[in-house]
Amino acid sequence: QVQLVESGGGLVQPGGSLRLSCAASGNIFTIYVMGWYRQAPGKQRELVARITSGGSTTYADSVKGRFTISRDVAGNKVYLQMNSLMPEDTAVYYCNADNLRMVDGTRYLEIWGQGTLVTVSS
């Protein structure tokens, strides 16, 4: 079994910074893509940023230049450094892992974390 556990959310003032972390637990062999999505109240879930096992990154236009996604060397942890936060960044942020393969050969197409709330407000 595999789980994604997020941490690092909280309340921050506009212009501030937060760093989100997500760790995948279990006997994981590889994870092709890890990413962060967010869902604001009354809105659909949207991609924030994603990173492949090869290090290729994709960002939503709204966060380019402010947010940076990274993965650890083992590839089972992903981070989101968020700078210059704005009130419109307020949302529940979800960690996502696509195309996982476990050590025993089990494959998962997609796994989601439970989410961590980020509130940007003065």
N, C-alpha and C positions, 0 to 999 in steps of 0.2 A: 504494500500500500504506500502511496505517496501523498504527502501534504505540502502545501505552501503556507508559510507563516510569515505575515507581514509585521513590520514594526516601524516606528518613527513618526507616525502622524501626530497631530496636535494643533494647538492654536498658535498662530504667528501673526505679527502685524504686517501690513502691506510693506513691501520692500524687503522683508526678511527672508530667511532661508530655512529649509528643512531637508533632511536626508532620510529617504525611505529605504528600508531593507526588506528583502524577501529571501527566505531560505527554503529550499526544497529538501524534505526529509525522506528517507527510504533508501533502499539499495538501488540507486540510480546509476545507469551506465552512461547515458547521454541525454541531453535536452537540446533540441535543435534551436528553438526560439524561446526567449523569456522576455516578458514585457510588462508594462504598466498601462492600465486603463483607468478611467475615472467616470463617475456618474454623479452629476449634480442633481439636486432636487428637481423633479419634474422634467428631467432631460434623459436622453438615451445614453447608454454607456459608450464611451468613445476611447479610441486609442490615444495614449499620451506618447509612448515611446516603446520601441522594441529593439532587441539586439539578438543576432544569430550567434551560433556557436563559433562562427568565424570572425565575429566582431563587427559585422555590418550593422549599422543603426538606422532607424527610421524615427522621425519625430513628427508630431502634429505641428502644423504651422504656428499654432497659438503658443507653443512652448519653445520653439527654436531660438537658440541663443540664450535661453534662461535655464533650461533643464538639461541635465546630462545623465544618460543611462550608462551603466557599466556592469560587468560580470566579473566574478572572481575566477581565478585560474582553473579551478576544478569545474567551473561552469554551473554549479548548483545554487549559487547565490546571485541575486541581481539587486542593484542599487539605483536609486533615482535621486540625484542631487538637484534640488529645486531652489533656484535663486530668484531674486526680484519678484517675489510672489505678489500676486494681485488678488483682490477679492473674487474675481471670476475663476480663480483656481480652486476655490472652495468646492470640495467634492469628497466622496468616498473613493479612495484609490485602491484598485484591485491588482494584485500580482497575477500574472498568467504565464503558463508554460505550455508550449506546443510541441507535439511529437516527442514524447519521452520514451526512452527504452530503459527498462530495468535490467539489472544484472541477470535475472532469471529468464530474460527474453520477453517478458510482458511489455506490451506497448500501450501507451495512453495517447490519444489524439490531443487532448486538451485538459488542463487542470487549472482551477481557479483558487485563489486564496479567499479568505473571508472578508477582506477589505479593512482599510484603516482610514479614519476620517482626518481630513486636512481642512482646517478652517482658517481663512485669512481675513482678519478683521481688526480694526483698531478699537 
